[in-house]
Amino acid sequence: MFRRAFPLLSHDNRILHKVYRFSFEATRLLLARGLRDRNRLDEASIHYEVLLAESPGDPDLALEWGQALAWEEEYNRAAGVLSTGLEKDSTSLDLRIALAQVYYWWGKLE
């Protein structure tokens, strides 16, 4: 855990809030999101894959990464991430909808 405070900034550099205690997983997630938002998917992928390996049953994480891949037209990878998420939580409506969208955009929905 980090012991010192550091600010989280908005896109226009306003301080949103200060974080005083932060886990390594949360730091990795922020890094993955920052890389994703800057369209550096290869680098973000490394961090998302570690996070998914550490929390394989996290449907929110699978949804977040699967949607990001789909937005960048990485449909094969997106379908894999979302399908794996559904294997862990077959009741997740959000994952099902996202996977259907991926198949639609990919031209695989019949």
HELIX and SHEET records of a PDB file:
HELIX    1   1 PHE A   24  ASP A   37  1                                  14    
HELIX    2   2 LEU A   41  GLU A   54  1                                  14    
HELIX    3   3 PRO A   59  TRP A   71  1                                  13    
HELIX    4   4 TYR A   75  LYS A   88  1                                  14    
HELIX    5   5 LEU A   93  TRP A  106  1                                  14    
SHEET    1   A 2 PHE A   6  LEU A   9  0                                        
SHEET    2   A 2 ILE A  15  VAL A  19 -1                                        
END                                                                             
